[in-house]
């Protein structure tokens, strides 16, 4: 069972969704500038580190997000740090993300994610077990 976070997320683009008795960390990067992407992503480890290892369900929406080198590095570093805490992670709108960003995250972190066209599909997948 997932433990409750010790504190609420600081950034309004990070929040917990409660679905079917499970908590999903929703990382809403939709329509964010590269600077905001970096800022939001750098807060994720503080939240996930309050949870039990291997318990977190994470949904990240990249719809319309922008990226620069700093944002990409933040994504890569955060993906590596979060790996021990994450049970399942789903990405939305990766098709709109530059391939180099997605490939860079995957290769750097040595992780795989569920990739979906909509939040609804991603949530349904995260809740499967």
N, C-alpha and C positions, 0 to 999 in steps of 0.2 A: 504494500500500500504506500502511496506517495505521502510524504510528510507535507504539512502546510508550510508555505513560505514564512519566514520570520518577519518579513516586512513587505509592504506593498511596493510594486515597481515605482521608480521615481519618474520616469518619462511616460507621458500619456500614450505613447505608441507601444508601450509594453504593458500588457495586462493579462490576467488569468481569465480564461473562459471555463465555465463549469458545464460539462456535458456528460450525461449518463453517469453521474457520480465521479467523474474524473476531471482533473484540472489540466488544461492545455495552456501553455505560455504562448500567447499570441504576440508576435513581433510584426507590427504593422509598418512596413517600409514603403507602402504604396505612395506614389507621387512625392517621394522625398528627394531632396537635393543630396549630393554626395556627402556634404558636410553633416547633414542630419542622419544619413545612413550610418556614417562612422560613429556619431555621438550615441545613437540608439544601440548599435551593436556592441559598443564598448561597455554598456551597462548590463548586458545579458549575463556575464559570468557572476556578477554580484548576486543576481537573482537565483540562478541555477545552483550555485554553490550552497544555498540554504536547503536544497532538496536532497533526498537520499540518492546515492549513486545508482545509476541505471534506471531511474524512475520517471524522468521528465518526458513529457510529450510536448513538442514544440512545433508551432505553425508559423512560418514566415512568409509574408506576402510581399513580393517584389514588384507588383504591378506599377509601372511607370516610374520606378526608382532610377536614380542617376548614380554613376560610379566614377570615382577617380582613384588614383593609386593609394591614397590613404584609406579610403572606404574599402577597397579590395583587401588591403593588408589587415584591416580590422576584422573583416569577414573571415579571412583565413585564420588569424590568430584565435578568434573567438570560437571558431569551429573546432580547433584543436583542443582548446581549454575545456569546452563543454562536453566533449566526447564521453568522458566517464559518467556524466550525469544524465545523459540522454538515452531514453528507451527507444523512442521513435521521433523522427523529425520529418516534417513535410514542407515542401517549398511550393509556392504558387507563383505562376507567371514567369517561370524561368525562361520560357521561349522569348520573352522580351529583353532578357538579360544578355549582354554580350557573352558569347560562348567562352571566351577566355576567362571571364569572371567565374562562371560556373565550374569550368574545368579546373581553374586554379584553386578554388575552394575544395573541390573533391580530391585533387591530387595532394594538396598541402596537408589537409586534415586526414587523408586516408579514410574517408567516410562516404557513405552513400545516403541519399535522402529519397523519400518518396517525392515525385514531381507531379503536380496537378495543375489543371487549368482553372479550378475554382476553389474557393475556401470550403465550400460544402463538401466537395469530393475529398479534399485533404482531411477535413475533420472526420469524415466517415472512415477513412483509412486509419487515422490515428487511433480511433476507438475500437478498431478490430483487434481481437486477441483470441 
